[in-house]
Amino acid sequence: MADQDQTPVFQLQRMYLKDLSLEQPNSPQILLEQQQPQVDIQLAMGAENVAEGVVEVTVTATVTTKLADKVLFLVEAKQAGIFEMRNIPDDQMQGIVGVVCPQMVYPYLRAIVSDVCTRAGFPPILLAEVNFQAMFEQQQAAQAQAGNGSTTVN
């Protein structure tokens, strides 16, 4: 029976929209403009222990669309997932939190951003696919170069 207590557990407990914001600070005047807008998309990830063996992983997208120097619209969405993770070796935990969990959360975030843009009266913004494995490896390499004990969060 003791072996069952050490069985690794990884499961999604809940997926939810944690935060959503839409701003159109220069409407309605800017909506009369005919030029092509510039789109800037920023992504961020975060993780937080919420209980013993339970981690909340968030992926945030900030989409800023401008015409010249005026904001047409700004969308910020934060999608979160609560994951149960027990008896997972420490050397695997960072990869699961930094790669597997965001890969599960991100499709929901993509759908929300596209839907919000459409409902706001704009063409949908389709967030590109993200290689979370490559991002994780780059972050690990940057941390290794920075030296032991120095960590950065993007």
DOFIMI-510575 format. One line per 3 residues: their letters; for each residue z negated, x negated, y of N, C-alpha, C. Coordinates in steps of 0.05 Angstrom, whole numbers, plus 5000, padded with zeros to 4 digits. Atoms other than C-alpha are relative to their C-alpha. Last residue first. Example, Ala and Ser with C-alpha at 12.3 -4.5 7.8 and 13.67 -1.06 7.14 Angstrom:
residues 2
SA) 5001,5016,4976,4857,4727,4979,4986,5015,5022 | 5000,4982,4976,4844,4754,4910,5000,4982,5024 $
This chain:
residues 154
NVT) 4977,4991,4985,5364,4812,5728,5000,5030,5002 | 4992,4974,5009,5297,4785,5707,5022,5009,5018 | 4987,4984,4979,5283,4711,5713,5008,5026,4988 $
TSG) 4983,4978,5009,5234,4670,5672,5012,5014,5024 | 4986,4988,4977,5203,4602,5682,5018,5022,4990 | 5018,4985,4983,5151,4583,5630,5013,5014,5024 $
NGA) 5020,4983,5014,5193,4529,5599,4983,5014,5020 | 5024,5013,5011,5251,4503,5640,4981,5019,4987 | 5021,4999,4979,5303,4532,5687,4974,4986,4990 $
QAQ) 4994,5020,4980,5357,4510,5638,4979,4998,5021 | 5004,5026,5013,5325,4550,5581,5006,4977,5020 | 5028,5004,5002,5319,4611,5626,4994,4972,4988 $
AAQ) 5010,5006,4973,5392,4606,5645,4970,4995,5000 | 4990,5027,4992,5412,4601,5572,4989,4992,5027 | 5016,5019,5015,5369,4662,5554,5007,4971,5007 $
QQE) 5027,5000,4989,5400,4702,5611,4982,4980,4985 | 4998,5014,4974,5470,4682,5589,4972,4998,5012 | 4997,5028,5005,5453,4702,5517,5002,4983,5026 $
FMA) 5025,5011,5011,5426,4769,5539,5002,4970,4995 | 5019,5001,4977,5487,4784,5582,4974,4987,4991 | 4992,5022,4983,5533,4765,5523,4981,4997,5024 $
QFN) 5005,5025,5015,5495,4811,5476,5006,4976,5017 | 5028,5006,4995,5494,4867,5529,4992,4974,4984 | 5007,5016,5023,5570,4867,5529,4971,4991,5004 $
VEA) 5015,5024,4994,5581,4923,5579,4993,4987,4974 | 5016,5007,5023,5635,4977,5576,4985,4974,5007 | 4988,5015,5022,5660,4994,5645,4980,4996,4977 $
LLI) 5012,5027,5003,5629,5048,5688,5013,4986,4976 | 5003,5007,5028,5677,5105,5701,4989,4972,4997 | 5002,5029,5002,5669,5132,5771,4994,4994,4971 $
PPF) 5022,5012,5016,5693,5204,5771,5001,4969,5001 | 4991,5007,5026,5737,5226,5829,4978,4987,4984 | 4984,5025,5000,5696,5255,5885,5011,4996,4972 $
GAR) 4974,4996,4988,5669,5325,5899,5018,4976,5001 | 5002,5004,4971,5595,5313,5889,5027,5003,5014 | 5014,4977,4988,5600,5345,5820,4997,4997,5030 $
TCV) 4983,4977,5002,5652,5293,5800,4987,5024,5014 | 4978,5004,4982,5609,5235,5824,5019,5024,5001 | 5011,4997,4973,5548,5263,5789,5022,4997,5020 $
DSV) 5005,4972,4994,5587,5272,5724,4990,5005,5028 | 4974,4987,4998,5614,5201,5723,4996,5029,5008 | 4987,5009,4976,5545,5172,5737,5027,5014,5005 $
IAR) 5014,4989,4977,5512,5215,5684,5014,4992,5026 | 4993,4972,4998,5564,5198,5630,4987,5013,5025 | 4971,4998,4992,5557,5123,5642,5008,5029,5004 $
LYP) 4998,5007,4972,5481,5128,5640,5028,5003,5010 | 5011,4977,4986,5483,5164,5573,5002,4996,5030 | 4980,4978,5000,5529,5111,5545,4990,5025,5015 $
YVM) 4978,5002,4981,5480,5057,5570,5020,5022,4999 | 5005,4985,4975,5417,5078,5533,5025,5002,5017 | 5005,4972,5007,5436,5057,5462,4997,5017,5025 $
QPC) 4975,4989,5011,5467,4991,5483,4997,5029,4993 | 4981,4993,4979,5406,4979,5527,5027,5011,4990 | 5009,4977,4984,5361,4985,5466,5019,5007,5023 $
VVG) 4997,4976,5016,5401,4938,5421,4992,5025,5016 | 4972,4994,5008,5411,4882,5471,5002,5027,4987 | 4980,5008,4981,5350,4862,5512,5029,5007,4993 $
VIG) 5005,4988,4973,5296,4900,5475,5022,4994,5020 | 5000,4971,5003,5324,4884,5406,4997,5013,5027 | 4973,4991,5004,5340,4813,5425,5003,5030,4997 $
QMQ) 4986,5003,4975,5271,4801,5454,5029,5010,4997 | 5008,4979,4980,5237,4829,5392,5016,4999,5025 | 4980,4979,4999,5274,4786,5341,4995,5021,5022 $
DDP) 4975,5013,4993,5234,4721,5350,5024,5020,5000 | 4998,5007,4972,5170,4762,5354,5027,4988,5007 | 5006,5028,4993,5181,4791,5285,5005,4994,5029 $
INR) 4975,5014,4997,5183,4868,5284,4992,4971,5008 | 4997,5020,5022,5120,4900,5255,5028,4986,5001 | 5024,5011,5013,5126,4960,5302,5008,4981,4978 $
MEF) 4993,5025,5013,5178,4983,5352,4974,4988,4989 | 5023,5009,5016,5178,5055,5376,5009,4975,4985 | 4995,5010,5027,5230,5064,5430,4974,4992,4987 $
IGA) 5026,5009,5010,5227,5105,5494,5005,4993,4970 | 5005,4993,5027,5295,5108,5528,4972,4990,4992 | 5021,5013,5015,5311,5108,5601,4999,5010,4971 $
QKA) 5003,4987,5026,5369,5123,5647,4980,4984,4983 | 5016,5016,5018,5364,5104,5720,4996,5016,4974 | 5010,4986,5024,5418,5130,5766,4985,4981,4982 $
EVL) 5018,5018,5016,5435,5108,5836,4989,5017,4978 | 5013,4988,5023,5496,5139,5869,4982,4979,4988 | 5016,5019,5015,5520,5121,5939,4986,5016,4978 $
FLV) 5022,4990,5016,5575,5157,5976,4986,4978,4985 | 4989,4974,5007,5626,5145,6031,4980,5015,4983 | 5005,4990,5027,5586,5089,6062,5012,5027,4996 $
KDA) 5016,4976,5003,5617,5062,6125,4998,5009,4971 | 5029,5007,5000,5640,4990,6135,4982,5024,4997 | 5005,5020,4979,5714,5001,6117,4970,4992,4997 $
LKT) 4974,5001,4985,5711,5061,6071,4995,4983,5024 | 4997,5002,4971,5653,5049,6024,5029,5003,5008 | 4972,4997,4994,5631,5068,5953,5002,5001,5031 $
TVT) 4996,4997,4971,5564,5042,5929,5030,5001,5005 | 4972,4999,4993,5547,5052,5855,5002,5006,5030 | 4998,4994,4971,5478,5031,5833,5029,4998,5007 $
ATV) 4974,5005,4988,5469,5034,5757,4998,5008,5029 | 4995,4988,4974,5400,5027,5725,5028,4992,5010 | 4975,5012,4989,5385,5014,5652,5006,5016,5025 $
TVE) 4984,4986,4980,5314,5027,5629,5025,4984,5006 | 4978,5017,4991,5276,5008,5565,5017,5017,5020 | 4980,4986,4984,5208,5040,5552,5021,4980,5010 $
VVG) 4988,5013,4977,5170,5006,5496,5020,5019,5013 | 4981,4981,4987,5122,5034,5444,5009,4987,5026 | 4976,4996,5016,5086,4990,5393,5020,5019,5012 $
EAV) 4998,5018,5022,5018,4998,5427,5024,5007,4983 | 5022,4996,5019,5032,5039,5489,5003,4979,4978 | 5014,4976,4991,5078,5039,5550,4976,5007,4982 $
NEA) 5017,4990,5021,5105,4968,5544,4985,5024,5011 | 5029,4999,4995,5157,4960,5598,4986,5011,4975 | 5015,4991,5023,5230,4941,5597,4971,4998,5006 $
GMA) 5029,5005,4999,5281,4934,5652,4987,5009,4974 | 5014,4991,5023,5356,4929,5661,4970,4994,5004 | 5026,5014,5004,5399,4925,5723,4987,5012,4975 $
LQI) 5016,4991,5023,5472,4943,5737,4974,4983,4999 | 5020,5018,5008,5509,4938,5804,4984,5012,4976 | 5017,4991,5021,5575,4972,5819,4980,4978,4992 $
DVQ) 5018,5021,5009,5612,4963,5884,4981,5011,4980 | 5022,4992,5018,5671,5009,5899,4985,4975,4991 | 5009,5023,5015,5718,5000,5959,4976,5009,4983 $
PQQ) 5027,5012,4996,5751,5064,5982,4995,4975,4983 | 5012,5005,5026,5826,5077,5987,4972,4988,5004 | 4998,5027,5012,5845,5104,6055,4986,4998,4974 $
QEL) 4980,5000,5021,5856,5178,6073,5002,4973,4986 | 4986,5026,5002,5795,5192,6116,5019,5000,4976 | 4973,4995,4989,5776,5266,6124,5017,4974,4999 $
LIQ) 4984,4988,5021,5716,5257,6078,5029,5005,5009 | 4987,5021,5015,5686,5209,6129,5018,5011,4977 | 4978,5014,4985,5673,5266,6177,5015,4980,4983 $
PSN) 4974,4995,5012,5634,5309,6126,5022,4984,5013 | 4985,4976,5005,5597,5267,6108,4993,5020,5022 | 4980,4996,4978,5573,5200,6134,5018,5024,4996 $
PQE) 5010,5002,4973,5508,5193,6095,5020,5006,5022 | 4975,4999,4986,5533,5219,6028,4994,4999,5030 | 5000,4999,4970,5474,5201,5984,5029,5001,5010 $
LSL) 4973,4999,4989,5463,5216,5910,4997,5002,5030 | 4997,4997,4971,5399,5196,5874,5029,5000,5008 | 4972,4995,4991,5378,5201,5802,5000,5005,5029 $
DKL) 4996,4998,4971,5315,5176,5767,5029,5004,5006 | 5025,5006,4986,5286,5176,5697,5002,5004,5030 | 4992,5009,4974,5342,5210,5659,4974,4997,5016 $
YMR) 5002,4982,4977,5317,5215,5588,5009,4987,5025 | 4981,5010,4980,5323,5189,5517,4998,5019,5023 | 4990,4982,4980,5263,5199,5470,5020,4986,5018 $
QLQ) 5018,4977,4998,5231,5169,5408,5011,5021,5019 | 4999,4987,4974,5286,5121,5388,4982,5024,5000 | 4988,4974,4997,5267,5084,5325,4998,5010,5029 $
FVP) 4985,4999,4975,5250,5014,5302,5013,5028,5001 | 4993,4974,4991,5197,5004,5248,5015,4997,5027 | 4990,4998,4972,5187,4941,5208,5009,5028,5006 $
TQD) 4971,4993,4999,5147,4952,5144,5009,5001,5029 | 4986,5022,4986,5079,4917,5150,5030,5005,5001 | 5010,5002,4972,5037,4979,5134,5015,4979,5015 $
QDA) 4989,4978,4984,5080,4993,5073,4991,4998,5029 | 4972,5008,4993,5062,4924,5044,5013,5022,5018 | 5002,5017,4976,4987,4942,5048,5028,4992,5009 $
M) 5000,4984,4976,5000,5000,5000,5000,4983,5025 $
